[in-house]
Amino acid sequence: MNDLTLSGKIFLKGKLVREGFAEDNAQDHSFKDKLEKCLIDLCADVDIPVPLWLKKNTKELAIFRRTFFSSEQFIDKVWFDKLEIKLGE
């Protein structure tokens, strides 16, 4: 079973304001490909641009199965403070 699910939460001033979900069930995709596709799909689901992925995101995801993106990690100006993504169980 190589399914990957990704949930996302958008926070503004510490309050949860929007949630989204994405999954990739393709058996021929690598973990990296699945993660990239899910992140793009999740951002489309909650109608936000895709953030820049930094080394800290890789480390956090590997250790905690979740990571955060601050508003500074988006090329375009965004209306929220933070995006949290979490790998599904």
N, CA, C and O atoms as a printed pandas DataFrame, in Angstrom:
     atom_number atom_name residue_name chain_id  residue_number  x_coord  y_coord  z_coord
0              1         N          MET        A               1    0.849   -1.181    0.000
1              2        CA          MET        A               1    0.000    0.000    0.000
2              3         C          MET        A               1    0.887    1.234    0.000
3              4         O          MET        A               1    1.544    1.532    0.997
4              5         N          ASN        A               2    0.907    1.950   -1.116
5              6        CA          ASN        A               2    1.759    3.120   -1.277
6              7         C          ASN        A               2    0.970    4.407   -1.372
7              8         O          ASN        A               2    1.451    5.379   -1.955
8              9         N          ASP        A               3   -0.229    4.441   -0.813
9             10        CA          ASP        A               3   -1.039    5.645   -0.873
10            11         C          ASP        A               3   -0.430    6.720    0.016
11            12         O          ASP        A               3    0.140    6.420    1.065
12            13         N          LEU        A               4   -0.554    7.966   -0.407
13            14        CA          LEU        A               4   -0.101    9.073    0.410
14            15         C          LEU        A               4   -1.251   10.066    0.547
15            16         O          LEU        A               4   -1.848   10.481   -0.446
16            17         N          THR        A               5   -1.548   10.433    1.767
17            18        CA          THR        A               5   -2.567   11.450    2.020
18            19         C          THR        A               5   -1.919   12.616    2.741
19            20         O          THR        A               5   -1.000   12.440    3.540
20            21         N          LEU        A               6   -2.407   13.795    2.448
21            22        CA          LEU        A               6   -1.870   15.011    3.025
22            23         C          LEU        A               6   -3.040   15.894    3.422
23            24         O          LEU        A               6   -3.915   16.190    2.609
24            25         N          SER        A               7   -3.046   16.311    4.677
25            26        CA          SER        A               7   -4.066   17.259    5.116
26            27         C          SER        A               7   -3.383   18.590    5.367
27            28         O          SER        A               7   -2.196   18.642    5.689
28            29         N          GLY        A               8   -4.136   19.653    5.219
29            30        CA          GLY        A               8   -3.580   20.983    5.410
30            31         C          GLY        A               8   -4.514   21.865    6.200
31            32         O          GLY        A               8   -5.736   21.749    6.108
32            33         N          LYS        A               9   -3.921   22.752    6.981
33            34        CA          LYS        A               9   -4.687   23.706    7.777
34            35         C          LYS        A               9   -4.077   25.083    7.578
35            36         O          LYS        A               9   -2.857   25.247    7.615
36            37         N          ILE        A              10   -4.935   26.065    7.369
37            38        CA          ILE        A              10   -4.488   27.445    7.207
38            39         C          ILE        A              10   -4.868   28.217    8.467
39            40         O          ILE        A              10   -6.001   28.150    8.942
40            41         N          PHE        A              11   -3.893   28.947    8.990
41            42        CA          PHE        A              11   -4.099   29.714   10.220
42            43         C          PHE        A              11   -3.933   31.208    9.952
43            44         O          PHE        A              11   -3.048   31.626    9.206
44            45         N          LEU        A              12   -4.794   31.991   10.569
45            46        CA          LEU        A              12   -4.711   33.439   10.532
46            47         C          LEU        A              12   -4.833   33.944   11.963
47            48         O          LEU        A              12   -5.847   33.725   12.625
48            49         N          LYS        A              13   -3.798   34.618   12.429
49            50        CA          LYS        A              13   -3.757   35.140   13.804
50            51         C          LYS        A              13   -4.027   34.044   14.829
51            52         O          LYS        A              13   -4.730   34.257   15.817
52            53         N          GLY        A              14   -3.449   32.851   14.573
53            54        CA          GLY        A              14   -3.557   31.734   15.500
54            55         C          GLY        A              14   -4.846   30.939   15.416
55            56         O          GLY        A              14   -5.013   29.964   16.150
56            57         N          LYS        A              15   -5.761   31.329   14.541
57            58        CA          LYS        A              15   -7.039   30.612   14.409
58            59         C          LYS        A              15   -7.084   29.831   13.108
59            60         O          LYS        A              15   -6.656   30.312   12.058
60            61         N          LEU        A              16   -7.610   28.621   13.197
61            62        CA          LEU        A              16   -7.806   27.788   12.015
62            63         C          LEU        A              16   -8.912   28.399   11.169
63            64         O          LEU        A              16  -10.031   28.582   11.650
64            65         N          VAL        A              17   -8.611   28.718    9.914
65            66        CA          VAL        A              17   -9.600   29.365    9.053
66            67         C          VAL        A              17   -9.983   28.536    7.821
67            68         O          VAL        A              17  -11.001   28.813    7.186
68            69         N          ARG        A              18   -9.187   27.535    7.483
69            70        CA          ARG        A              18   -9.519   26.705    6.317
70            71         C          ARG        A              18   -8.760   25.395    6.404
71            72         O          ARG        A              18   -7.637   25.354    6.906
72            73         N          GLU        A              19   -9.374   24.317    5.912
73            74        CA          GLU        A              19   -8.728   23.002    5.875
74            75         C          GLU        A              19   -8.880   22.400    4.489
75            76         O          GLU        A              19   -9.822   22.705    3.758
76            77         N          GLY        A              20   -7.932   21.536    4.143
77            78        CA          GLY        A              20   -7.992   20.857    2.862
78            79         C          GLY        A              20   -7.362   19.482    2.956
79            80         O          GLY        A              20   -6.808   19.104    3.988
80            81         N          PHE        A              21   -7.456   18.739    1.860
81            82        CA          PHE        A              21   -7.015   17.351    1.837
82            83         C          PHE        A              21   -6.615   16.984    0.412
83            84         O          PHE        A              21   -7.209   17.462   -0.554
84            85         N          ALA        A              22   -5.608   16.137    0.294
85            86        CA          ALA        A              22   -5.208   15.621   -1.021
86            87         C          ALA        A              22   -4.640   14.225   -0.836
87            88         O          ALA        A              22   -4.138   13.883    0.235
88            89         N          GLU        A              23   -4.724   13.414   -1.900
89            90        CA          GLU        A              23   -4.137   12.083   -1.843
90            91         C          GLU        A              23   -3.624   11.669   -3.205
91            92         O          GLU        A              23   -4.080   12.161   -4.237
92            93         N          ASP        A              24   -2.673   10.761   -3.192
93            94        CA          ASP        A              24   -2.119   10.182   -4.412
94            95         C          ASP        A              24   -2.071    8.670   -4.214
95            96         O          ASP        A              24   -1.392    8.170   -3.316
96            97         N          ASN        A              25   -2.789    7.961   -5.051
97            98        CA          ASN        A              25   -2.865    6.499   -4.959
98            99         C          ASN        A              25   -2.084    5.793   -6.060
99           100         O          ASN        A              25   -2.117    4.566   -6.157
100          101         N          ALA        A              26   -1.377    6.566   -6.897
101          102        CA          ALA        A              26   -0.647    5.964   -8.015
102          103         C          ALA        A              26    0.483    5.076   -7.486
103          104         O          ALA        A              26    1.319    5.520   -6.698
104          105         N          GLN        A              27    0.494    3.851   -7.920
105          106        CA          GLN        A              27    1.489    2.889   -7.441
106          107         C          GLN        A              27    2.861    3.106   -8.069
107          108         O          GLN        A              27    3.865    2.625   -7.542
108          109         N          ASP        A              28    2.915    3.831   -9.196
109          110        CA          ASP        A              28    4.194    4.014   -9.884
110          111         C          ASP        A              28    4.884    5.334   -9.523
111          112         O          ASP        A              28    5.932    5.645  -10.089
112          113         N          HIS        A              29    4.324    6.112   -8.602
113          114        CA          HIS        A              29    4.955    7.374   -8.189
114          115         C          HIS        A              29    5.873    7.137   -6.985
115          116         O          HIS        A              29    5.568    6.332   -6.105
116          117         N          SER        A              30    6.994    7.849   -6.965
117          118        CA          SER        A              30    7.890    7.796   -5.798
118          119         C          SER        A              30    7.265    8.608   -4.665
119          120         O          SER        A              30    6.313    9.356   -4.885
120          121         N          PHE        A              31    7.799    8.461   -3.465
121          122        CA          PHE        A              31    7.296    9.245   -2.333
122          123         C          PHE        A              31    7.397   10.739   -2.637
123          124         O          PHE        A              31    6.458   11.493   -2.381
124          125         N          LYS        A              32    8.537   11.162   -3.182
125          126        CA          LYS        A              32    8.750   12.575   -3.512
126          127         C          LYS        A              32    7.707   13.059   -4.513
127          128         O          LYS        A              32    7.148   14.144   -4.352
128          129         N          ASP        A              33    7.441   12.256   -5.548
129          130        CA          ASP        A              33    6.442   12.628   -6.551
130          131         C          ASP        A              33    5.048   12.719   -5.935
131          132         O          ASP        A              33    4.282   13.634   -6.237
132          133         N          LYS        A              34    4.729   11.759   -5.067
133          134        CA          LYS        A              34    3.425   11.768   -4.397
134          135         C          LYS        A              34    3.277   12.999   -3.508
135          136         O          LYS        A              34    2.233   13.652   -3.499
136          137         N          LEU        A              35    4.335   13.305   -2.763
137          138        CA          LEU        A              35    4.307   14.459   -1.868
138          139         C          LEU        A              35    4.132   15.751   -2.663
139          140         O          LEU        A              35    3.334   16.613   -2.296
140          141         N          GLU        A              36    4.876   15.874   -3.738
141          142        CA          GLU        A              36    4.777   17.077   -4.576
142          143         C          GLU        A              36    3.378   17.214   -5.168
143          144         O          GLU        A              36    2.794   18.297   -5.130
144          145         N          LYS        A              37    2.841   16.134   -5.708
145          146        CA          LYS        A              37    1.496   16.178   -6.284
146          147         C          LYS        A              37    0.462   16.512   -5.218
147          148         O          LYS        A              37   -0.436   17.319   -5.459
148          149         N          CYS        A              38    0.577   15.903   -4.048
149          150        CA          CYS        A              38   -0.381   16.171   -2.970
150          151         C          CYS        A              38   -0.293   17.619   -2.499
151          152         O          CYS        A              38   -1.322   18.241   -2.234
152          153         N          LEU        A              39    0.905   18.161   -2.393
153          154        CA          LEU        A              39    1.044   19.552   -1.969
154          155         C          LEU        A              39    0.395   20.492   -2.981
155          156         O          LEU        A              39   -0.314   21.425   -2.604
156          157         N          ILE        A              40    0.637   20.244   -4.260
157          158        CA          ILE        A              40    0.029   21.063   -5.318
158          159         C          ILE        A              40   -1.493   20.934   -5.285
159          160         O          ILE        A              40   -2.203   21.936   -5.362
160          161         N          ASP        A              41   -1.997   19.700   -5.169
161          162        CA          ASP        A              41   -3.444   19.473   -5.121
162          163         C          ASP        A              41   -4.071   20.077   -3.873
163          164         O          ASP        A              41   -5.161   20.645   -3.936
164          165         N          LEU        A              42   -3.386   19.957   -2.736
165          166        CA          LEU        A              42   -3.888   20.528   -1.485
166          167         C          LEU        A              42   -4.007   22.047   -1.604
167          168         O          LEU        A              42   -5.018   22.630   -1.213
168          169         N          CYS        A              43   -2.979   22.675   -2.139
169          170        CA          CYS        A              43   -3.010   24.129   -2.299
170          171         C          CYS        A              43   -4.130   24.550   -3.249
171          172         O          CYS        A              43   -4.774   25.575   -3.028
172          173         N          ALA        A              44   -4.364   23.779   -4.288
173          174        CA          ALA        A              44   -5.482   24.069   -5.193
174          175         C          ALA        A              44   -6.814   23.901   -4.457
175          176         O          ALA        A              44   -7.741   24.686   -4.657
176          177         N          ASP        A              45   -6.902   22.879   -3.608
177          178        CA          ASP        A              45   -8.134   22.601   -2.854
178          179         C          ASP        A              45   -8.506   23.762   -1.936
179          180         O          ASP        A              45   -9.685   24.087   -1.798
180          181         N          VAL        A              46   -7.509   24.388   -1.307
181          182        CA          VAL        A              46   -7.783   25.499   -0.382
182          183         C          VAL        A              46   -7.557   26.860   -1.042
183          184         O          VAL        A              46   -7.623   27.895   -0.379
184          185         N          ASP        A              47   -7.291   26.855   -2.344
185          186        CA          ASP        A              47   -7.188   28.067   -3.155
186          187         C          ASP        A              47   -6.075   29.012   -2.672
187          188         O          ASP        A              47   -6.303   30.198   -2.434
188          189         N          ILE        A              48   -4.857   28.444   -2.533
189          190        CA          ILE        A              48   -3.687   29.248   -2.185
190          191         C          ILE        A              48   -2.545   28.876   -3.124
191          192         O          ILE        A              48   -2.571   27.807   -3.733
192          193         N          PRO        A              49   -1.535   29.754   -3.249
193          194        CA          PRO        A              49   -0.371   29.378   -4.071
194          195         C          PRO        A              49    0.452   28.301   -3.374
195          196         O          PRO        A              49    0.321   28.088   -2.168
196          197         N          VAL        A              50    1.291   27.632   -4.133
197          198        CA          VAL        A              50    2.167   26.591   -3.584
198          199         C          VAL        A              50    3.370   27.265   -2.926
199          200         O          VAL        A              50    4.002   28.129   -3.535
200          201         N          PRO        A              51    3.694   26.877   -1.680
201          202        CA          PRO        A              51    4.819   27.503   -0.989
202          203         C          PRO        A              51    6.171   26.970   -1.456
203          204         O          PRO        A              51    6.258   25.938   -2.121
204          205         N          LEU        A              52    7.212   27.698   -1.093
205          206        CA          LEU        A              52    8.576   27.231   -1.337
206          207         C          LEU        A              52    8.923   26.185   -0.284
207          208         O          LEU        A              52    8.705   26.399    0.909
208          209         N          TRP        A              53    9.461   25.062   -0.728
209          210        CA          TRP        A              53    9.839   23.971    0.181
210          211         C          TRP        A              53   11.293   24.190    0.598
211          212         O          TRP        A              53   12.179   24.274   -0.252
212          213         N          LEU        A              54   11.534   24.283    1.897
213          214        CA          LEU        A              54   12.871   24.508    2.424
214          215         C          LEU        A              54   13.393   23.249    3.119
215          216         O          LEU        A              54   12.636   22.313    3.375
216          217         N          LYS        A              55   14.703   23.235    3.422
217          218        CA          LYS        A              55   15.290   22.086    4.125
218          219         C          LYS        A              55   14.585   21.828    5.451
219          220         O          LYS        A              55   14.401   20.676    5.844
220          221         N          LYS        A              56   14.189   22.899    6.142
221          222        CA          LYS        A              56   13.508   22.736    7.428
222          223         C          LYS        A              56   12.205   21.953    7.254
223          224         O          LYS        A              56   11.811   21.207    8.150
224          225         N          ASN        A              57   11.534   22.115    6.111
225          226        CA          ASN        A              57   10.301   21.378    5.862
226          227         C          ASN        A              57   10.579   19.891    5.716
227          228         O          ASN        A              57    9.818   19.065    6.219
228          229         N          THR        A              58   11.652   19.546    5.039
229          230        CA          THR        A              58   12.033   18.137    4.881
230          231         C          THR        A              58   12.336   17.516    6.237
231          232         O          THR        A              58   11.872   16.418    6.541
232          233         N          LYS        A              59   13.123   18.228    7.056
233          234        CA          LYS        A              59   13.481   17.716    8.381
234          235         C          LYS        A              59   12.246   17.546    9.261
235          236         O          LYS        A              59   12.077   16.505    9.896
236          237         N          GLU        A              60   11.379   18.566    9.303
237          238        CA          GLU        A              60   10.177   18.492   10.138
238          239         C          GLU        A              60    9.268   17.351    9.699
239          240         O          GLU        A              60    8.729   16.625   10.535
240          241         N          LEU        A              61    9.098   17.192    8.388
241          242        CA          LEU        A              61    8.225   16.138    7.882
242          243         C          LEU        A              61    8.784   14.761    8.221
243          244         O          LEU        A              61    8.032   13.854    8.576
244          245         N          ALA        A              62   10.098   14.604    8.112
245          246        CA          ALA        A              62   10.731   13.316    8.421
246          247         C          ALA        A              62   10.603   12.968    9.904
247          248         O          ALA        A              62   10.377   11.809   10.253
248          249         N          ILE        A              63   10.743   13.952   10.764
249          250        CA          ILE        A              63   10.716   13.693   12.209
250          251         C          ILE        A              63    9.294   13.649   12.767
251          252         O          ILE        A              63    8.942   12.739   13.517
252          253         N          PHE        A              64    8.483   14.640   12.396
253          254        CA          PHE        A              64    7.170   14.811   13.024
254          255         C          PHE        A              64    5.975   14.432   12.146
255          256         O          PHE        A              64    4.838   14.430   12.618
256          257         N          ARG        A              65    6.226   14.111   10.864
257          258        CA          ARG        A              65    5.164   13.807    9.900
258          259         C          ARG        A              65    4.263   15.014    9.643
259          260         O          ARG        A              65    3.132   14.870    9.178
260          261         N          ARG        A              66    4.780   16.209    9.951
261          262        CA          ARG        A              66    4.087   17.466    9.675
262          263         C          ARG        A              66    5.121   18.568    9.521
263          264         O          ARG        A              66    6.250   18.450    9.997
264          265         N          THR        A              67    4.721   19.640    8.852
265          266        CA          THR        A              67    5.598   20.794    8.714
266          267         C          THR        A              67    4.747   22.033    8.516
267          268         O          THR        A              67    3.565   21.958    8.177
268          269         N          PHE        A              68    5.383   23.179    8.736
269          270        CA          PHE        A              68    4.692   24.459    8.641
270          271         C          PHE        A              68    5.357   25.342    7.607
271          272         O          PHE        A              68    6.572   25.294    7.413
272          273         N          PHE        A              69    4.542   26.151    6.944
273          274        CA          PHE        A              69    5.030   27.134    5.985
274          275         C          PHE        A              69    4.556   28.503    6.462
275          276         O          PHE        A              69    3.360   28.715    6.658
276          277         N          SER        A              70    5.494   29.430    6.649
277          278        CA          SER        A              70    5.116   30.787    7.033
278          279         C          SER        A              70    4.747   31.570    5.774
279          280         O          SER        A              70    5.029   31.139    4.656
280          281         N          SER        A              71    4.122   32.709    5.971
281          282        CA          SER        A              71    3.703   33.520    4.818
282          283         C          SER        A              71    4.903   33.951    3.974
283          284         O          SER        A              71    4.750   34.235    2.786
284          285         N          GLU        A              72    6.098   34.004    4.575
285          286        CA          GLU        A              72    7.303   34.385    3.833
286          287         C          GLU        A              72    7.755   33.318    2.839
287          288         O          GLU        A              72    8.576   33.599    1.965
288          289         N          GLN        A              73    7.230   32.097    2.961
289          290        CA          GLN        A              73    7.618   31.016    2.051
290          291         C          GLN        A              73    6.774   30.983    0.779
291          292         O          GLN        A              73    6.884   30.048   -0.013
292          293         N          PHE        A              74    5.945   31.981    0.583
293          294        CA          PHE        A              74    5.121   32.074   -0.617
294          295         C          PHE        A              74    5.650   33.213   -1.474
295          296         O          PHE        A              74    5.924   34.301   -0.967
296          297         N          ILE        A              75    5.794   32.967   -2.764
297          298        CA          ILE        A              75    6.282   34.003   -3.674
298          299         C          ILE        A              75    5.267   35.138   -3.756
299          300         O          ILE        A              75    5.632   36.313   -3.715
300          301         N          ASP        A              76    3.988   34.776   -3.873
301          302        CA          ASP        A              76    2.922   35.773   -3.911
302          303         C          ASP        A              76    2.501   36.117   -2.485
303          304         O          ASP        A              76    2.608   35.290   -1.579
304          305         N          LYS        A              77    2.026   37.337   -2.297
305          306        CA          LYS        A              77    1.528   37.740   -0.982
306          307         C          LYS        A              77    0.284   36.914   -0.662
307          308         O          LYS        A              77   -0.587   36.737   -1.514
308          309         N          VAL        A              78    0.206   36.409    0.578
309          310        CA          VAL        A              78   -0.939   35.602    0.991
310          311         C          VAL        A              78   -1.664   36.289    2.149
311          312         O          VAL        A              78   -1.095   37.140    2.832
312          313         N          TRP        A              79   -2.898   35.917    2.354
313          314        CA          TRP        A              79   -3.774   36.558    3.347
314          315         C          TRP        A              79   -3.722   35.891    4.719
315          316         O          TRP        A              79   -4.399   36.339    5.645
316          317         N          PHE        A              80   -2.934   34.834    4.866
317          318        CA          PHE        A              80   -2.883   34.079    6.121
318          319         C          PHE        A              80   -1.457   34.085    6.669
319          320         O          PHE        A              80   -0.524   34.522    5.995
320          321         N          ASP        A              81   -1.300   33.596    7.898
321          322        CA          ASP        A              81    0.002   33.600    8.564
322          323         C          ASP        A              81    0.783   32.310    8.384
323          324         O          ASP        A              81    2.008   32.331    8.262
324          325         N          LYS        A              82    0.065   31.169    8.366
325          326        CA          LYS        A              82    0.763   29.882    8.397
326          327         C          LYS        A              82   -0.071   28.792    7.725
327          328         O          LYS        A              82   -1.297   28.763    7.836
328          329         N          LEU        A              83    0.624   27.904    7.030
329          330        CA          LEU        A              83    0.024   26.679    6.484
330          331         C          LEU        A              83    0.709   25.511    7.158
331          332         O          LEU        A              83    1.937   25.428    7.175
332          333         N          GLU        A              84   -0.085   24.604    7.716
333          334        CA          GLU        A              84    0.447   23.377    8.300
334          335         C          GLU        A              84    0.010   22.224    7.414
335          336         O          GLU        A              84   -1.161   22.129    7.049
336          337         N          ILE        A              85    0.947   21.345    7.065
337          338        CA          ILE        A              85    0.574   20.126    6.352
338          339         C          ILE        A              85    0.984   18.937    7.207
339          340         O          ILE        A              85    1.958   18.990    7.958
340          341         N          LYS        A              86    0.219   17.872    7.073
341          342        CA          LYS        A              86    0.450   16.672    7.897
342          343         C          LYS        A              86    0.244   15.438    7.018
343          344         O          LYS        A              86   -0.724   15.350    6.263
344          345         N          LEU        A              87    1.172   14.493    7.132
345          346        CA          LEU        A              87    1.028   13.233    6.406
346          347         C          LEU        A              87   -0.075   12.412    7.058
347          348         O          LEU        A              87   -0.180   12.354    8.283
348          349         N          GLY        A              88   -0.895   11.778    6.225
349          350        CA          GLY        A              88   -1.952   10.923    6.735
350          351         C          GLY        A              88   -1.393    9.661    7.350
351          352         O          GLY        A              88   -0.249    9.278    7.107
352          353         N          GLU        A              89   -2.224    9.027    8.149
353          354        CA          GLU        A              89   -1.824    7.794    8.847
354          355         C          GLU        A              89   -1.909    6.606    7.920
355          356         O          GLU        A              89   -1.613    5.483    8.327
